[in-house]
Amino acid sequence: MAGQCKKIMYLHRRAPYGTVYAQEGLEVVLIGAAFDQDVCMAFVDDGVYQLKAGQDTSAVGMKNFSPAWRALGDYDVTRLYVERESLDERGLREEDLMPLRYEDENDDWAEKSSIVIVDRKEIGRLIDAQDVVFNF
Amino acid sequence: MPVLHTVNKSPFEKNALDSCLSHALDGSTLLLIEDGVYAAMRASSIEPRIRRALKRLRIHVLENDCRARGISEDALIEGVGSVDDAGFVDLVVEHDNVQAWL
């Protein structure tokens, strides 16, 4: 298996605080980033709530892990696909999400958005194109 | 006072809200907590259901659960009230019983 680069997707479908899936999923992404694979993430259904801007958990005694999404660019996880239909159903627009950016080393370190809004069909195609999909 | 209903699940993932709304009698109160607060956001596909329910129920969200999820006061559907933890306790005391739709 040495030297083999797999296409890996982390598919997040749950809201951030009601269950532990989102936070555990984020940890797995950060750990997995050490293995130099071809990684992307997809946020579908309630998973889109994970990227909602302005989260403040100080009053509910839970860790606000949302700032950690901003670190993903430094871990070379720079493609975060967000499903348009999931946003629409929830009354969310791209402006309601945290701005997540990375520096593109192949383009003179230009700063670019990691968030790509795609439709449901495209998410389906992306899932199909992976070697492995981890679900949270 | 009649029953205080609480819903703590996202309306997109579980049917707790729908089941609650179809059982709650007119004049009772619904408090949305934890992931249940997502139901109170403006412009979602759930909004028509909440607007209909507001004609016969009092509906509140728990403030701290909204803040945790990045839902500001002005993102809430008009007519939905916001209560803090002390307000939650007041609601429990005001009602004869609490029905938790888990």
Interface residues (C-beta under 8 A of the other chain):
Chain A: R14 A15 P16 Y17 G18 D45 D46 Y49 K52 A53 G54 Q55 D56 T57 S58 A59 V60 M62 N64 S66 D88 E89 R90 G91
Chain B: N8 K9 S10 F12 E13 E34 D35 Y38 M41 R42 A43 S44 S45 E47 E63 N64 D65 R67 A68 R69 G70 I71 S72
